[in-house]
């Protein structure tokens, strides 16, 4: 069933079942701790809980398929039915197993799993990136970052629609193969991306929560950026800007704070496609 999203944009809570994620790595590594955190985010009002078993922070090492499955499947199984669950993965086998366990959305960092989402009847998020977590920050050479990212994600949306995916989201990939200045340029261009994505039958999802480039703003000096734990205000500000730009869903660590901001934004702000329950 499609949820009524007229009251506010959707909020996706980040649940990293990893030892090395940049903000909360190791805090929710055990299934028990992860499930408790997922239930807490659901109680705070999260529309989706995004479960990930492999860090995609810059420089992160890859995780083999068996280990990623071991981390995420017990969590997906226990949360499904309590809240909508998304699986944050690049691996087809992990996506397939997570959907079988109850996930209904595939959050695809590489933007390659549209045909699998169509086969499984799942929603699909295509995020823009380049390379791998180990190489992506050396791949920031664009002639026109806004135009190139927009063209890439809209092409992905069209492929997904043609394949039969019923729920498509595009994500400009803030922080993935982007400099701080490029991130800001993409955020400034969100209104235009929302209009173009809507015309293509897709919603826009944006994730800026606690990301490194935000540490430059409000820092005591340029060479002393704020740590992840001190980026709440900047994260909320960026989520509010995204929602004001018409984005349908924001991906965040701080669910309760973002829910309050989303509620204050009011009806009709988001341009998302809704959340199946």
Backbone as numpy.savetxt, mean C-alpha at the origin, in Angstrom:
# Nx Ny Nz CAx CAy CAz Cx Cy Cz
-19.50 -8.34 -0.75 -20.36 -7.15 -0.75 -19.47 -5.91 -0.75
-19.87 -4.89 -1.46 -19.10 -3.65 -1.49 -19.49 -2.78 -0.31
-18.45 -2.29 0.39 -18.72 -1.42 1.52 -19.10 -0.03 1.03
-19.88 0.67 1.82 -20.25 2.04 1.51 -19.08 2.95 1.85
-18.45 3.57 0.86 -17.29 4.40 1.09 -17.62 5.88 1.04
-18.92 6.23 1.04 -19.29 7.63 0.91 -18.86 8.43 2.12
-18.71 7.76 3.30 -18.42 8.50 4.52 -16.98 8.99 4.57
-16.05 8.24 3.99 -14.64 8.65 4.04 -13.83 7.76 3.10
-12.59 8.17 2.76 -11.69 7.28 2.03 -11.34 6.05 2.87
-10.85 5.02 2.21 -10.48 3.78 2.88 -9.09 3.89 3.50
-8.91 3.16 4.60 -7.62 3.12 5.28 -7.14 1.67 5.33
-5.97 1.43 4.80 -5.32 0.12 4.81 -4.23 0.13 5.89
-4.35 -0.78 6.84 -3.35 -0.88 7.90 -2.21 -1.80 7.49
-0.99 -1.39 7.79 0.21 -2.15 7.43 0.53 -3.13 8.54
0.65 -4.41 8.18 1.01 -5.45 9.15 2.22 -6.21 8.61
3.39 -5.83 9.07 4.64 -6.43 8.61 5.01 -7.62 9.49
4.92 -8.81 8.92 5.31 -10.02 9.64 6.75 -10.34 9.24
7.63 -9.42 9.59 9.02 -9.45 9.13 9.95 -9.02 10.26
11.24 -9.42 10.19 12.20 -8.95 11.18 12.90 -7.66 10.79
12.72 -7.20 9.53 13.59 -6.15 9.01 12.88 -5.00 8.30
11.57 -4.86 8.49 10.90 -3.70 7.89 11.39 -2.43 8.56
11.37 -1.32 7.81 12.07 -0.12 8.28 11.47 0.48 9.53
10.16 0.32 9.73 9.52 1.00 10.85 9.23 0.07 12.02
8.63 -1.08 11.74 8.18 -1.96 12.82 8.70 -3.38 12.68
9.83 -3.55 11.99 10.38 -4.88 11.79 10.62 -5.60 13.11
10.14 -6.84 13.21 10.33 -7.66 14.39 9.24 -7.55 15.43
8.45 -6.49 15.40 7.43 -6.29 16.44 6.30 -7.30 16.32
5.99 -7.72 15.09 4.84 -8.60 14.85 5.27 -9.86 14.10
6.47 -10.34 14.38 7.03 -11.46 13.63 6.34 -12.78 13.95
5.90 -12.96 15.19 5.21 -14.21 15.53 3.75 -14.10 15.10
3.14 -15.22 14.72 1.73 -15.17 14.32 0.83 -14.59 15.39
1.06 -14.95 16.64 0.21 -14.44 17.71 0.26 -12.92 17.81
1.48 -12.35 17.79 1.61 -10.90 17.88 1.01 -10.22 16.65
1.18 -10.83 15.49 0.65 -10.24 14.27 -0.88 -10.24 14.26
-1.48 -11.33 14.71 -2.94 -11.40 14.74 -3.50 -10.37 15.72
-2.88 -10.24 16.88 -3.33 -9.25 17.85 -3.27 -7.85 17.24
-2.18 -7.55 16.55 -2.05 -6.23 15.92 -3.09 -6.05 14.82
-3.32 -7.08 14.03 -4.34 -6.98 12.98 -5.72 -6.75 13.56
-6.06 -7.45 14.63 -7.35 -7.25 15.29 -7.46 -5.85 15.87
-6.33 -5.33 16.38 -6.33 -3.97 16.92 -6.61 -2.96 15.81
-5.96 -3.13 14.66 -6.20 -2.21 13.55 -7.65 -2.29 13.07
-8.20 -3.51 13.04 -9.60 -3.65 12.66 -10.50 -2.92 13.64
-10.21 -3.05 14.95 -11.01 -2.36 15.96 -10.88 -0.85 15.84
-9.73 -0.38 15.36 -9.52 1.06 15.17 -10.23 1.59 13.92
-10.72 0.68 13.09 -11.48 1.09 11.92 -10.84 0.81 10.59
-9.72 0.08 10.56 -9.09 -0.22 9.28 -10.06 -0.95 8.36
-10.11 -0.54 7.11 -10.96 -1.19 6.11 -10.28 -2.43 5.55
-8.95 -2.41 5.53 -8.15 -3.51 5.01 -6.92 -3.63 5.90
-6.50 -4.87 6.16 -5.21 -5.11 6.82 -4.30 -5.79 5.80
-3.16 -5.17 5.53 -2.24 -5.61 4.49 -1.12 -6.41 5.14
-1.12 -7.72 4.93 -0.17 -8.63 5.57 1.00 -8.88 4.63
2.21 -8.59 5.10 3.40 -8.79 4.28 4.47 -9.56 5.02
5.10 -10.53 4.34 6.13 -11.35 4.96 7.51 -11.14 4.38
7.68 -10.10 3.55 8.99 -9.80 2.97 9.16 -8.29 2.91
10.18 -7.78 3.57 10.41 -6.34 3.58 10.78 -5.86 2.18
10.24 -4.70 1.81 10.60 -4.06 0.54 11.30 -2.73 0.78
11.81 -2.51 1.99 12.56 -1.29 2.26 13.82 -1.28 1.39
14.36 -0.09 1.08 15.59 -0.04 0.29 16.70 -0.86 0.93
17.31 -1.72 0.14 18.41 -2.54 0.62 18.01 -3.87 1.21
16.70 -4.13 1.35 16.26 -5.38 1.99 16.66 -6.59 1.15
16.98 -7.69 1.84 17.32 -8.94 1.18 16.05 -9.73 0.86
16.08 -10.51 -0.21 14.90 -11.31 -0.55 14.66 -12.42 0.47
13.40 -12.86 0.54 12.99 -13.95 1.41 12.52 -15.09 0.53
12.92 -16.33 0.86 12.49 -17.43 0.00 11.00 -17.72 0.21
10.43 -18.37 -0.77 8.99 -18.58 -0.82 8.47 -19.33 0.41
9.17 -20.38 0.81 8.70 -21.18 1.94 8.66 -20.36 3.22
9.66 -19.52 3.43 9.69 -18.69 4.64 8.60 -17.63 4.61
8.38 -17.04 3.45 7.32 -16.04 3.36 5.95 -16.67 3.63
5.72 -17.86 3.09 4.48 -18.56 3.35 4.33 -18.88 4.84
5.41 -19.32 5.46 5.37 -19.66 6.88 4.99 -18.44 7.72
5.45 -17.28 7.32 5.16 -16.06 8.08 3.73 -15.59 7.91
3.23 -15.61 6.68 1.96 -14.91 6.44 0.71 -15.76 6.55
0.79 -17.04 6.18 -0.45 -17.82 6.08 -1.21 -17.95 7.40
-0.54 -18.24 8.53 -1.32 -18.33 9.78 -2.01 -17.02 10.12
-1.39 -15.91 9.76 -1.96 -14.60 10.07 -3.16 -14.31 9.19
-3.02 -14.58 7.89 -4.15 -14.37 6.97 -5.33 -15.24 7.39
-5.07 -16.49 7.69 -6.14 -17.42 8.06 -6.92 -16.94 9.28
-6.20 -16.41 10.27 -6.86 -16.01 11.51 -7.56 -14.65 11.41
-7.07 -13.78 10.51 -7.69 -12.46 10.37 -8.85 -12.46 9.39
-8.80 -13.33 8.39 -9.88 -13.36 7.39 -11.20 -13.66 8.09
-12.21 -12.90 7.75 -13.50 -13.01 8.41 -13.69 -11.98 9.50
-12.58 -11.46 10.03 -12.64 -10.39 11.04 -12.45 -9.02 10.39
-11.71 -8.99 9.29 -11.41 -7.76 8.57 -11.01 -8.16 7.16
-11.18 -7.27 6.22 -10.69 -7.59 4.88 -9.17 -7.68 4.91
-8.61 -8.72 4.28 -7.18 -8.95 4.30 -6.61 -8.82 2.90
-5.50 -8.09 2.82 -4.72 -7.97 1.60 -3.40 -8.71 1.81
-2.86 -9.30 0.76 -1.54 -9.92 0.83 -0.55 -9.07 0.05
0.48 -8.65 0.75 1.53 -7.80 0.17 2.68 -8.71 -0.24
2.75 -9.03 -1.53 3.75 -9.98 -1.99 4.11 -9.74 -3.45
5.27 -10.27 -3.83 5.69 -10.26 -5.23 5.64 -11.65 -5.83
5.32 -12.66 -5.01 5.44 -14.06 -5.42 4.06 -14.64 -5.77
3.90 -15.21 -6.96 2.61 -15.79 -7.33 2.14 -16.87 -6.36
3.03 -17.75 -5.92 2.61 -18.84 -5.03 2.12 -18.31 -3.69
2.73 -17.25 -3.20 2.29 -16.65 -1.93 0.93 -15.99 -2.11
0.75 -15.28 -3.21 -0.54 -14.66 -3.48 -1.63 -15.71 -3.58
-1.36 -16.79 -4.30 -2.36 -17.84 -4.49 -2.74 -18.47 -3.15
-1.74 -18.80 -2.33 -2.01 -19.44 -1.05 -2.74 -18.49 -0.10
-2.38 -17.22 -0.13 -3.03 -16.25 0.76 -4.49 -16.05 0.38
-4.78 -16.00 -0.91 -6.18 -15.87 -1.34 -6.96 -17.12 -0.93
-6.35 -18.28 -1.06 -7.02 -19.51 -0.62 -7.29 -19.47 0.89
-6.42 -18.77 1.63 -6.58 -18.66 3.08 -7.53 -17.55 3.51
-8.01 -16.74 2.55 -9.00 -15.73 2.89 -8.70 -14.31 2.46
-7.51 -14.03 1.94 -7.22 -12.68 1.43 -8.05 -12.42 0.18
-8.48 -11.18 0.00 -9.29 -10.83 -1.17 -8.67 -9.73 -2.02
-7.46 -9.30 -1.67 -6.77 -8.24 -2.40 -5.30 -8.60 -2.49
-4.71 -8.48 -3.68 -3.30 -8.75 -3.89 -2.59 -7.42 -4.09
-1.74 -7.06 -3.13 -0.97 -5.82 -3.18 0.39 -6.15 -3.79
0.54 -5.79 -5.06 1.61 -6.31 -5.91 2.66 -5.24 -6.17
3.78 -5.33 -5.47 4.83 -4.32 -5.57 5.41 -4.25 -6.98
5.49 -5.35 -7.66 6.08 -5.37 -9.00 5.07 -5.11 -10.11
3.80 -5.19 -9.80 2.78 -4.94 -10.81 2.74 -5.98 -11.90
2.94 -7.26 -11.55 3.01 -8.32 -12.55 1.95 -9.40 -12.38
1.12 -9.33 -11.35 0.26 -10.45 -10.99 -1.21 -10.24 -11.39
-1.47 -9.41 -12.40 -2.86 -9.13 -12.76 -3.59 -10.37 -13.26
-2.89 -11.23 -14.01 -3.57 -12.41 -14.54 -3.92 -13.38 -13.42
-3.07 -13.48 -12.42 -3.36 -14.33 -11.28 -4.55 -13.78 -10.49
-4.59 -12.47 -10.30 -5.73 -11.86 -9.60 -7.02 -12.13 -10.36
-6.97 -12.05 -11.68 -8.16 -12.34 -12.48 -8.58 -13.79 -12.30
-7.63 -14.70 -12.33 -7.93 -16.12 -12.15 -8.57 -16.40 -10.80
-8.05 -15.73 -9.76 -8.50 -16.00 -8.39 -9.74 -15.20 -8.00
-10.13 -14.24 -8.83 -11.26 -13.38 -8.49 -10.95 -12.40 -7.38
-9.68 -12.02 -7.25 -9.24 -11.10 -6.20 -9.07 -9.70 -6.77
-9.13 -8.71 -5.89 -8.74 -7.36 -6.27 -7.24 -7.30 -6.44
-6.78 -6.24 -7.10 -5.35 -6.15 -7.42 -4.89 -4.71 -7.31
-3.74 -4.55 -6.63 -3.07 -3.25 -6.54 -1.78 -3.34 -7.34
-1.62 -2.47 -8.31 -0.37 -2.40 -9.07 0.42 -1.18 -8.62
1.59 -1.44 -8.03 2.44 -0.35 -7.57 3.58 -0.12 -8.55
3.94 1.13 -8.77 5.06 1.43 -9.64 6.38 1.28 -8.88
7.31 0.57 -9.49 8.65 0.46 -8.92 9.61 0.13 -10.06
10.88 0.05 -9.69 11.91 -0.40 -10.63 12.88 -1.28 -9.85
13.41 -2.30 -10.51 14.45 -3.12 -9.89 13.94 -3.90 -8.70
14.83 -4.10 -7.73 14.54 -4.83 -6.51 14.81 -3.91 -5.33
14.40 -4.30 -4.11 14.75 -3.45 -2.96 16.24 -3.14 -2.85
17.09 -4.05 -3.30 18.54 -3.82 -3.21 19.04 -2.83 -4.25
18.32 -2.70 -5.38 18.83 -1.87 -6.48 17.98 -0.64 -6.77
16.77 -0.57 -6.22 15.82 0.43 -6.71 16.28 1.87 -6.51
17.01 2.17 -5.44 17.38 3.56 -5.23 18.53 4.03 -6.13
19.05 3.11 -6.95 20.00 3.52 -7.99 19.31 3.67 -9.34
17.99 3.50 -9.35 17.23 3.53 -10.61 16.23 4.68 -10.60
16.71 5.87 -10.32 15.82 7.03 -10.17 15.97 8.03 -11.32
16.48 7.57 -12.46 16.69 8.47 -13.60 15.43 8.49 -14.46
14.69 9.59 -14.40 13.48 9.77 -15.21 13.61 11.07 -16.00
13.08 11.09 -17.19 12.98 12.36 -17.91 11.79 13.16 -17.38
10.71 12.45 -17.06 9.48 13.07 -16.56 8.84 12.09 -15.59
9.19 12.18 -14.32 8.76 11.16 -13.36 7.24 11.08 -13.28
6.57 12.22 -13.30 5.11 12.20 -13.19 4.48 11.53 -14.41
4.91 11.93 -15.59 4.35 11.36 -16.80 4.67 9.89 -16.96
5.89 9.50 -16.64 6.30 8.10 -16.81 5.59 7.19 -15.82
5.48 7.62 -14.57 4.79 6.80 -13.58 3.31 6.69 -13.92
2.70 7.81 -14.30 1.28 7.78 -14.66 1.04 6.82 -15.81
1.85 6.91 -16.86 1.66 6.03 -18.01 1.83 4.57 -17.63
2.80 4.29 -16.78 3.06 2.90 -16.38 1.90 2.31 -15.61
1.40 3.04 -14.61 0.32 2.46 -13.79 -0.99 2.37 -14.55
-1.25 3.32 -15.45 -2.48 3.25 -16.24 -2.43 2.11 -17.26
-1.25 1.85 -17.80 -1.09 0.69 -18.68 -1.35 -0.60 -17.91
-0.84 -0.67 -16.67 -1.09 -1.84 -15.84 -2.56 -2.00 -15.54
-3.24 -0.90 -15.25 -4.67 -0.97 -14.99 -5.43 -1.49 -16.19
-5.06 -1.05 -17.38 -5.73 -1.50 -18.59 -5.52 -3.00 -18.80
-4.30 -3.48 -18.57 -4.04 -4.92 -18.70 -4.91 -5.71 -17.73
-5.02 -5.22 -16.50 -5.81 -5.92 -15.50 -7.28 -5.95 -15.87
-7.80 -4.82 -16.32 -9.19 -4.76 -16.73 -9.45 -5.71 -17.91
-8.53 -5.72 -18.86 -8.68 -6.60 -20.02 -8.65 -8.07 -19.61
-7.89 -8.37 -18.55 -7.79 -9.75 -18.07 -9.00 -10.17 -17.26
-9.83 -9.20 -16.86 -11.03 -9.52 -16.11 -10.98 -9.23 -14.63
-9.97 -8.49 -14.17 -9.92 -8.12 -12.75 -11.02 -7.09 -12.48
-11.87 -7.37 -11.51 -13.00 -6.50 -11.24 -12.70 -5.31 -10.38
-11.67 -5.41 -9.56 -11.28 -4.32 -8.65 -9.81 -4.01 -8.85
-9.51 -2.84 -9.38 -8.14 -2.48 -9.73 -7.76 -1.19 -9.01
-6.60 -1.21 -8.39 -6.03 -0.02 -7.76 -4.65 0.22 -8.35
-4.27 1.47 -8.50 -2.92 1.81 -8.92 -2.26 2.66 -7.84
-0.96 2.44 -7.67 -0.18 3.08 -6.61 1.07 3.65 -7.25
1.33 4.96 -7.13 2.51 5.55 -7.78 3.83 5.12 -7.17
3.81 4.39 -6.06 5.06 3.83 -5.52 5.96 4.86 -4.88
5.40 5.65 -3.98 6.20 6.67 -3.29 7.34 5.97 -2.53
8.57 6.43 -2.79 9.73 5.87 -2.11 10.37 4.69 -2.82
9.76 4.20 -3.88 10.29 3.05 -4.60 10.93 3.54 -5.89
12.25 3.51 -5.95 12.99 4.02 -7.10 12.64 5.47 -7.37
12.54 6.25 -6.29 12.22 7.68 -6.38 13.11 8.44 -5.40
13.56 9.62 -5.80 14.22 10.53 -4.86 13.16 11.27 -4.05
13.60 11.97 -3.03 12.66 12.76 -2.23 11.93 13.78 -3.10
12.66 14.43 -3.97 12.05 15.44 -4.84 11.05 14.80 -5.80
11.35 13.63 -6.30 10.42 12.93 -7.18 9.16 12.49 -6.43
9.33 12.05 -5.17 8.17 11.73 -4.35 7.24 12.93 -4.22
7.80 14.08 -3.94 7.00 15.29 -3.77 6.30 15.65 -5.08
6.99 15.52 -6.20 6.37 15.81 -7.50 5.19 14.89 -7.76
5.33 13.62 -7.43 4.23 12.67 -7.64 3.06 12.97 -6.72
3.34 13.35 -5.49 2.26 13.70 -4.57 1.53 14.96 -5.05
2.27 15.92 -5.56 1.64 17.14 -6.07 0.73 16.85 -7.26
1.05 15.80 -8.01 0.27 15.47 -9.22 -0.83 14.45 -8.95
-1.11 14.14 -7.70 -2.14 13.14 -7.41 -3.52 13.49 -7.98
-3.98 14.74 -7.93 -5.31 15.01 -8.50 -5.46 14.57 -9.95
-4.42 14.81 -10.74 -4.48 14.42 -12.15 -4.45 12.90 -12.29
-3.67 12.21 -11.45 -3.64 10.75 -11.50 -4.99 10.16 -11.13
-5.64 10.73 -10.13 -6.95 10.24 -9.72 -7.95 10.33 -10.86
-7.96 11.45 -11.57 -8.90 11.62 -12.68 -8.61 10.60 -13.78
-7.33 10.44 -14.12 -6.97 9.51 -15.19 -7.27 8.07 -14.79
-6.98 7.71 -13.56 -7.24 6.35 -13.10 -8.73 6.05 -13.08
-9.52 7.01 -12.63 -10.96 6.83 -12.60 -11.51 6.58 -13.99
-11.00 7.30 -14.97 -11.43 7.10 -16.35 -11.08 5.71 -16.85
-10.01 5.13 -16.27 -9.58 3.78 -16.65 -10.23 2.70 -15.79
-11.14 3.10 -14.90 -11.83 2.13 -14.06 -11.04 1.66 -12.87
-10.11 2.48 -12.40 -9.25 2.10 -11.27 -9.33 3.14 -10.18
-9.08 2.71 -8.97 -8.89 3.62 -7.85 -7.41 3.88 -7.64
-7.09 4.88 -6.83 -5.69 5.19 -6.52 -5.45 4.93 -5.04
-4.39 4.19 -4.77 -3.92 3.92 -3.41 -2.57 4.59 -3.24
-2.34 5.22 -2.09 -1.06 5.88 -1.84 -0.55 5.48 -0.46
0.73 5.16 -0.40 1.38 4.85 0.87 2.61 5.71 1.09
2.52 6.62 2.05 3.68 7.45 2.40 4.08 7.26 3.87
3.36 6.43 4.59 3.48 6.36 6.04 4.90 6.11 6.52
5.40 7.08 7.32 6.70 7.00 7.99 7.89 6.84 7.06
7.72 7.08 5.77 8.80 6.83 4.82 9.93 7.84 4.99
11.11 7.40 4.57 12.33 8.14 4.86 12.33 9.58 4.41
11.75 9.87 3.23 11.81 11.24 2.73 11.07 12.21 3.65
10.08 11.70 4.42 9.36 12.56 5.35 10.23 13.02 6.50
11.29 12.28 6.77 12.19 12.67 7.85 12.95 13.95 7.60
12.93 14.41 6.35 13.60 15.67 6.02 12.80 16.89 6.45
11.49 16.69 6.64 10.61 17.82 6.91 10.35 17.94 8.40
10.71 19.09 8.97 10.60 19.30 10.40 11.80 18.79 11.17
12.83 18.33 10.46 14.03 17.85 11.13 14.83 19.02 11.69
15.59 18.79 12.77 16.39 19.89 13.33 17.43 20.44 12.37
17.94 19.60 11.46 18.89 20.06 10.45 18.88 19.05 9.30
19.33 19.46 8.11 19.29 18.54 6.96 20.06 17.25 7.17
21.12 17.29 7.99 21.90 16.08 8.22 21.42 15.28 9.43
20.27 15.68 10.00 19.70 14.94 11.13 18.21 14.71 10.88
17.89 13.86 9.88 16.47 13.62 9.57 15.76 12.92 10.73
14.47 13.11 10.79 13.67 12.46 11.82 13.63 10.96 11.60
13.68 10.21 12.70 13.55 8.76 12.62 12.12 8.36 12.34
11.92 7.08 12.00 10.58 6.59 11.63 9.56 6.86 12.73
9.99 6.77 13.98 9.05 6.94 15.10 8.62 8.39 15.28
9.30 9.32 14.61 8.98 10.75 14.74 8.34 11.34 13.48
7.79 10.49 12.63 7.24 10.96 11.37 5.72 10.91 11.33
5.06 10.82 12.48 3.60 10.71 12.50 2.95 11.93 11.88
3.35 13.12 12.31 2.69 14.34 11.82 2.83 14.47 10.31
4.03 14.20 9.81 4.24 14.28 8.36 3.43 13.20 7.64
3.33 12.02 8.24 2.55 10.95 7.63 1.08 11.32 7.54
0.54 11.88 8.61 -0.87 12.29 8.60 -1.08 13.41 7.58
-0.15 14.36 7.52 -0.28 15.45 6.56 -0.32 14.92 5.13
0.54 13.96 4.82 0.56 13.40 3.47 -0.70 12.58 3.19
-1.20 11.86 4.18 -2.45 11.11 4.00 -3.61 12.06 3.73
-3.66 13.17 4.47 -4.72 14.16 4.26 -4.62 14.77 2.85
-3.40 15.09 2.43 -3.24 15.63 1.07 -3.72 14.61 0.04
-3.36 13.35 0.22 -3.78 12.32 -0.73 -5.30 12.22 -0.77
-5.93 12.23 0.40 -7.39 12.13 0.44 -8.05 13.36 -0.17
-7.49 14.53 0.10 -8.03 15.75 -0.49 -7.87 15.76 -2.01
-6.90 15.00 -2.50 -6.66 14.90 -3.94 -7.59 13.91 -4.61
-8.39 13.19 -3.81 -9.34 12.25 -4.36 -8.93 10.80 -4.28
-7.77 10.54 -3.65 -7.30 9.15 -3.52 -8.32 8.34 -2.73
-8.55 7.11 -3.16 -9.57 6.29 -2.53 -9.11 5.49 -1.34
-7.78 5.25 -1.22 -7.28 4.46 -0.10 -5.86 4.91 0.24
-5.57 4.97 1.54 -4.22 5.28 2.00 -3.72 4.10 2.84
-2.45 3.79 2.70 -1.82 2.66 3.38 -0.94 3.22 4.50
-1.23 2.81 5.76 -0.61 3.50 6.89 -0.25 2.53 8.01
0.69 2.97 8.84 1.00 2.26 10.09 0.06 2.71 11.21
-0.26 3.99 11.24 -0.99 4.60 12.36 -2.47 4.70 11.99
-3.19 3.62 12.22 -4.56 3.52 11.73 -5.49 4.48 12.45
-5.49 4.48 13.77 -6.47 5.29 14.51 -6.33 6.76 14.17
-5.10 7.26 14.11 -4.88 8.67 13.78 -5.36 8.99 12.37
-5.10 8.08 11.44 -5.50 8.31 10.06 -7.01 8.21 9.89
-7.65 7.31 10.62 -9.11 7.20 10.57 -9.74 8.52 11.00
-9.21 9.13 12.06 -9.75 10.41 12.52 -9.60 11.47 11.43
-8.43 11.48 10.79 -8.21 12.45 9.71 -9.14 12.17 8.54
-9.31 10.89 8.19 -10.18 10.54 7.07 -11.62 10.92 7.35
-12.06 10.71 8.59 -13.43 11.06 8.95 -13.65 12.56 8.86
-12.65 13.32 9.27 -12.75 14.78 9.18 -12.78 15.26 7.74
-12.17 14.48 6.83 -12.18 14.89 5.43 -13.60 14.88 4.86
-14.46 14.00 5.39 -15.87 14.05 5.04 -16.26 13.24 3.83
-17.55 13.17 3.55 -18.07 12.38 2.45 -17.57 12.85 1.10
-17.44 11.89 0.21 -17.14 12.22 -1.19 -15.70 12.55 -1.46
-14.80 12.43 -0.45 -13.40 12.78 -0.68 -12.71 11.76 -1.54
-12.82 10.50 -1.14 -12.11 9.44 -1.84 -12.77 9.07 -3.16
-11.95 8.54 -4.05 -12.47 8.08 -5.34 -12.22 6.58 -5.50
-12.23 5.86 -4.37 -11.90 4.45 -4.41 -13.05 3.60 -4.90
-12.78 2.32 -5.04 -13.74 1.38 -5.58 -14.47 0.61 -4.48
-14.07 0.79 -3.23 -14.78 0.10 -2.15 -14.01 -1.09 -1.65
-14.52 -1.69 -0.60 -13.87 -2.85 0.02 -14.88 -3.95 0.19
-14.57 -5.13 -0.35 -15.45 -6.26 -0.17 -15.30 -6.82 1.23
-16.38 -7.15 1.86 -16.36 -7.70 3.21 -16.61 -9.19 3.16
